[in-house]
Amino acid sequence: MDPILAGGLVVAVTFRVNPVKRDDFRRAVLNNARESLSLEQLCHVFDVNEHADEPLFFLYEVYESAAAFDTHLTSSHFLKFNEATTPWVTEKHVSRYVHLGERGSPVPDFPDHN
């Protein structure tokens, strides 16, 4: 059964990196994703995507809760990743979303916010 429940936290991150550091960043971000999934029980998804032509990366992460993401941000593997890659990053955007339901299941009815 998919452990991603409605109300979980989705984090979408885009990184634009210095083109000469693209390969280094790729290795570092993939390692951070592997460690996040293996060491953080409440990190359910950590997908890493790379633009085909530009030094641009998109991360899609799903956590059990906002508190689980806050724990991720203080983990030793994230701190190591962040320290190593910050000088290579020329632009970074982080967005947080509420997960509306389990993957593959019908979307629950939520009231409109209009």
Secondary structure, 3 states (H helix, E strand, C coil): CCCCCCCCEEEEEEEEECHHHHHHHHHHHHHHHHHHHHHCCCEEEEEEEECCCCCEEEEEEEECCHHHHHHHHCCHHHHHHHHHHHHHEEEEEEEEEECCCCCCCCCCCCCCCC
